[in-house]
């Protein structure tokens, strides 16, 4: 069994997540993994669980937040929700 690094639960179905930097983390649930690893939106400060957007090396949960903070570069960000290919 392995112990979750967030909640301390010793669980037989715990899993490891390896990051691109080589760090290895052990969690007992996706909830704990998200709590520890998900980036935080630099505008509204929620955990970014979906794709989010990146502008100038800063992470945002959506185009609206990117536009609110990043000025000209943020103004170019568009969310794909509701967009349909031609």
MDTraj code that builds the backbone (N, CA, C; nanometers):
import mdtraj as md
import numpy as np

residues = "UNK UNK UNK UNK UNK UNK UNK UNK UNK UNK UNK UNK UNK UNK UNK UNK UNK UNK UNK UNK UNK UNK UNK UNK UNK UNK UNK UNK UNK UNK UNK UNK UNK UNK UNK UNK UNK UNK UNK UNK UNK UNK UNK UNK UNK UNK UNK UNK UNK UNK UNK UNK UNK UNK UNK UNK UNK UNK UNK UNK UNK UNK UNK UNK UNK UNK UNK UNK UNK UNK UNK UNK UNK UNK UNK UNK UNK UNK UNK UNK UNK UNK UNK UNK UNK UNK".split()
xyz = np.array([
    [0.0846, -0.1187, 0.0000],
    [0.0000, 0.0000, 0.0000],
    [0.0887, 0.1244, 0.0000],
    [0.0293, 0.2342, -0.0427],
    [0.1031, 0.3600, -0.0492],
    [0.0205, 0.4697, 0.0176],
    [0.0878, 0.5694, 0.0688],
    [0.0229, 0.6776, 0.1421],
    [0.0105, 0.8011, 0.0539],
    [-0.1105, 0.8571, 0.0489],
    [-0.1363, 0.9798, -0.0280],
    [-0.0621, 1.0960, 0.0370],
    [0.0099, 1.1723, -0.0440],
    [0.0873, 1.2837, 0.0107],
    [0.0019, 1.4037, 0.0483],
    [-0.1256, 1.4054, 0.0087],
    [-0.2133, 1.5171, 0.0434],
    [-0.2931, 1.4872, 0.1697],
    [-0.3646, 1.3745, 0.1708],
    [-0.4543, 1.3463, 0.2830],
    [-0.3993, 1.2441, 0.3824],
    [-0.2918, 1.1746, 0.3453],
    [-0.2321, 1.0776, 0.4358],
    [-0.2989, 0.9420, 0.4383],
    [-0.3994, 0.9213, 0.3537],
    [-0.4690, 0.7936, 0.3487],
    [-0.3753, 0.6850, 0.2952],
    [-0.3692, 0.5729, 0.3639],
    [-0.2908, 0.4579, 0.3207],
    [-0.3857, 0.3667, 0.2435],
    [-0.3706, 0.3608, 0.1115],
    [-0.4729, 0.3018, 0.0258],
    [-0.4096, 0.2051, -0.0722],
    [-0.4696, 0.0888, -0.0876],
    [-0.4131, -0.0128, -0.1759],
    [-0.4235, 0.0236, -0.3235],
    [-0.5097, 0.1189, -0.3589],
    [-0.5226, 0.1601, -0.4993],
    [-0.4594, 0.2969, -0.5250],
    [-0.3695, 0.3398, -0.4379],
    [-0.2995, 0.4666, -0.4598],
    [-0.2213, 0.4578, -0.5907],
    [-0.1942, 0.5727, -0.6505],
    [-0.1233, 0.5760, -0.7781],
    [-0.0171, 0.6850, -0.7755],
    [0.0781, 0.6724, -0.8670],
    [0.1851, 0.7712, -0.8792],
    [0.1627, 0.8583, -1.0014],
    [0.2002, 0.9839, -0.9897],
    [0.2011, 1.0774, -1.1015],
    [0.3443, 1.1268, -1.1146],
    [0.3988, 1.1135, -1.2342],
    [0.5346, 1.1613, -1.2623],
    [0.5239, 1.2862, -1.3490],
    [0.5868, 1.3943, -1.3051],
    [0.5797, 1.5203, -1.3784],
    [0.6940, 1.5295, -1.4788],
    [0.6853, 1.6242, -1.5698],
    [0.7903, 1.6415, -1.6706],
    [0.9232, 1.6804, -1.6072],
    [0.9202, 1.7371, -1.4882],
    [1.0455, 1.7737, -1.4206],
    [1.1082, 1.6550, -1.3475],
    [1.0388, 1.5399, -1.3488],
    [1.0924, 1.4203, -1.2857],
    [1.0420, 1.3958, -1.1446],
    [0.9608, 1.4858, -1.0920],
    [0.9045, 1.4645, -0.9580],
    [0.8047, 1.3491, -0.9618],
    [0.7975, 1.2734, -0.8533],
    [0.7017, 1.1641, -0.8410],
    [0.6128, 1.1925, -0.7207],
    [0.4811, 1.1881, -0.7427],
    [0.3835, 1.2144, -0.6370],
    [0.2936, 1.0925, -0.6214],
    [0.2480, 1.0668, -0.5004],
    [0.1583, 0.9554, -0.4725],
    [0.0265, 1.0096, -0.4193],
    [-0.0838, 0.9637, -0.4790],
    [-0.2177, 1.0103, -0.4409],
    [-0.3119, 0.8915, -0.4290],
    [-0.4179, 0.9101, -0.3515],
    [-0.5207, 0.8064, -0.3393],
    [-0.6454, 0.8402, -0.4213],
    [-0.6492, 0.9611, -0.4800],
    [-0.7655, 1.0020, -0.5596],
    [-0.7254, 1.1131, -0.6563],
    [-0.8058, 1.1299, -0.7598],
    [-0.7821, 1.2416, -0.8516],
    [-0.8035, 1.3743, -0.7797],
    [-0.8944, 1.3768, -0.6847],
    [-0.9191, 1.4990, -0.6091],
    [-0.7908, 1.5479, -0.5404],
    [-0.7184, 1.4566, -0.4759],
    [-0.5937, 1.4951, -0.4096],
    [-0.4876, 1.5357, -0.5115],
    [-0.4821, 1.4656, -0.6257],
    [-0.3855, 1.5007, -0.7301],
    [-0.4128, 1.6412, -0.7836],
    [-0.5384, 1.6732, -0.8065],
    [-0.5756, 1.8065, -0.8541],
    [-0.5389, 1.9116, -0.7498],
    [-0.5689, 1.8828, -0.6246],
    [-0.5391, 1.9774, -0.5168],
    [-0.3900, 2.0123, -0.5147],
    [-0.3044, 1.9143, -0.5354],
    [-0.1600, 1.9364, -0.5272],
    [-0.1004, 1.9895, -0.6580],
    [-0.1483, 1.9424, -0.7739],
    [-0.0767, 1.9683, -0.8989],
    [-0.1403, 2.0682, -0.9950],
    [-0.2704, 2.0908, -0.9845],
    [-0.3359, 2.1785, -1.0823],
    [-0.2886, 2.3226, -1.0670],
    [-0.2609, 2.3894, -1.1796],
    [-0.2247, 2.5315, -1.1706],
    [-0.3451, 2.6142, -1.1252],
    [-0.3177, 2.7346, -1.0787],
    [-0.4222, 2.8245, -1.0299],
    [-0.4348, 2.9420, -1.1262],
    [-0.5586, 2.9735, -1.1625],
    [-0.5846, 3.0874, -1.2515],
    [-0.5317, 3.2155, -1.1871],
    [-0.4554, 3.2917, -1.2649],
    [-0.3955, 3.4137, -1.2115],
    [-0.4936, 3.5299, -1.2001],
    [-0.6171, 3.5091, -1.2460],
    [-0.7170, 3.6147, -1.2316],
    [-0.8187, 3.5794, -1.1221],
    [-0.8874, 3.4669, -1.1358],
    [-0.9931, 3.4334, -1.0399],
    [-0.9477, 3.3344, -0.9323],
    [-0.8275, 3.2812, -0.9465],
    [-0.7627, 3.1959, -0.8474],
    [-0.8287, 3.0603, -0.8252],
    [-0.9036, 3.0090, -0.9240],
    [-0.9555, 2.8731, -0.9103],
    [-0.8533, 2.7748, -0.9664],
    [-0.8650, 2.6479, -0.9263],
    [-0.7792, 2.5432, -0.9810],
    [-0.8188, 2.5196, -1.1272],
    [-0.7209, 2.5108, -1.2148],
    [-0.7465, 2.4878, -1.3569],
    [-0.7435, 2.3372, -1.3800],
    [-0.8617, 2.2781, -1.3955],
    [-0.8735, 2.1348, -1.4136],
    [-0.8812, 2.1004, -1.5624],
    [-0.9373, 2.1875, -1.6415],
    [-0.9480, 2.1655, -1.7858],
    [-0.8253, 2.2156, -1.8586],
    [-0.8428, 2.2471, -1.9854],
    [-0.7295, 2.2881, -2.0690],
    [-0.6760, 2.4258, -2.0332],
    [-0.7604, 2.5194, -1.9935],
    [-0.7155, 2.6536, -1.9613],
    [-0.6456, 2.7208, -2.0786],
    [-0.5872, 2.8356, -2.0538],
    [-0.5094, 2.9072, -2.1554],
    [-0.3829, 2.9624, -2.0907],
    [-0.2799, 2.9786, -2.1733],
    [-0.1541, 3.0342, -2.1265],
    [-0.1209, 3.1560, -2.2110],
    [-0.0890, 3.2669, -2.1453],
    [-0.0482, 3.3893, -2.2129],
    [0.0762, 3.4417, -2.1408],
    [0.1836, 3.4591, -2.2153],
    [0.3081, 3.5110, -2.1583],
    [0.3550, 3.4311, -2.0366],
    [0.3377, 3.2990, -2.0424],
    [0.3829, 3.2142, -1.9332],
    [0.2937, 3.2151, -1.8102],
    [0.1783, 3.2792, -1.8191],
    [0.0828, 3.2846, -1.7076],
    [-0.0384, 3.2007, -1.7450],
    [-0.0947, 3.1316, -1.6458],
    [-0.2057, 3.0400, -1.6713],
    [-0.3379, 3.0983, -1.6242],
    [-0.4406, 3.0778, -1.7074],
    [-0.5751, 3.1256, -1.6784],
    [-0.6747, 3.0140, -1.7057],
    [-0.7869, 3.0156, -1.6356],
    [-0.8865, 2.9106, -1.6533],
    [-0.9643, 2.9271, -1.7836],
    [-0.9703, 3.0488, -1.8379],
    [-1.0504, 3.0729, -1.9583],
    [-1.0039, 3.2007, -2.0283],
    [-1.0562, 3.2221, -2.1475],
    [-1.0238, 3.3411, -2.2239],
    [-1.0651, 3.4691, -2.1537],
    [-1.1780, 3.4671, -2.0849],
    [-1.2250, 3.5864, -2.0138],
    [-1.1219, 3.6336, -1.9121],
    [-1.0686, 3.5403, -1.8333],
    [-0.9689, 3.5775, -1.7319],
    [-0.8393, 3.6256, -1.7972],
    [-0.7993, 3.5607, -1.9065],
    [-0.6780, 3.6033, -1.9774],
    [-0.6950, 3.7442, -2.0319],
    [-0.8105, 3.7738, -2.0888],
    [-0.8356, 3.9076, -2.1438],
    [-0.8386, 4.0128, -2.0336],
    [-0.8880, 3.9752, -1.9163],
    [-0.8977, 4.0712, -1.8051],
    [-0.7611, 4.1120, -1.7521],
    [-0.6612, 4.0276, -1.7680],
    [-0.5301, 4.0528, -1.7082],
    [-0.4230, 4.0894, -1.8103],
    [-0.4248, 4.0282, -1.9261],
    [-0.3103, 4.0333, -2.0169],
    [-0.3163, 4.1381, -2.1275],
    [-0.4066, 4.2304, -2.1238],
    [-0.4067, 4.3387, -2.2209],
    [-0.4139, 4.2931, -2.3653],
    [-0.3217, 4.3417, -2.4500],
    [-0.3261, 4.3156, -2.5945],
    [-0.3161, 4.1672, -2.6272],
    [-0.2210, 4.0957, -2.5638],
    [-0.2083, 3.9530, -2.5920],
    [-0.3311, 3.8770, -2.5433],
    [-0.3837, 3.9152, -2.4288],
    [-0.5039, 3.8516, -2.3756],
    [-0.6246, 3.8765, -2.4623],
    [-0.6286, 3.9925, -2.5262],
    [-0.7417, 4.0260, -2.6129],
    [-0.7536, 3.9310, -2.7306],
    [-0.6445, 3.8668, -2.7677],
    [-0.6461, 3.7734, -2.8801],
    [-0.6973, 3.6347, -2.8425],
    [-0.7096, 3.6066, -2.7135],
    [-0.7535, 3.4747, -2.6677],
    [-0.9038, 3.4604, -2.6857],
    [-0.9445, 3.3500, -2.7448],
    [-1.0867, 3.3201, -2.7623],
    [-1.1141, 3.1808, -2.7084],
    [-1.2222, 3.1661, -2.6328],
    [-1.2642, 3.0342, -2.5870],
    [-1.3273, 2.9583, -2.7033],
    [-1.3129, 2.8280, -2.7036],
    [-1.3670, 2.7473, -2.8116],
    [-1.5084, 2.6973, -2.7820],
    [-1.5593, 2.7254, -2.6636],
    [-1.6915, 2.6775, -2.6265],
    [-1.7954, 2.7343, -2.7214],
    [-1.8742, 2.6481, -2.7789],
    [-1.9776, 2.6902, -2.8714],
    [-1.9304, 2.7103, -3.0135],
    [-1.7989, 2.7114, -3.0366],
    [-1.7465, 2.7268, -3.1727],
    [-1.7608, 2.5944, -3.2463],
    [-1.7988, 2.6045, -3.3692],
    [-1.8148, 2.4842, -3.4522],
    [-1.7327, 2.4997, -3.5795],
    [-1.6673, 2.3920, -3.6223],
    [-1.5912, 2.4011, -3.7476],
    [-1.6833, 2.4295, -3.8658],
    [-1.6324, 2.5022, -3.9603],
    [-1.7130, 2.5373, -4.0792],
    [-1.7286, 2.4187, -4.1719],
])
top = md.Topology()
chain = top.add_chain()
for i, resn in enumerate(residues, 1):
    res = top.add_residue(resn, chain, resSeq=i)
    for name in ("N", "CA", "C"):
        top.add_atom(name, md.element.get_by_symbol(name[0]), res)
traj = md.Trajectory(xyz[None], top)
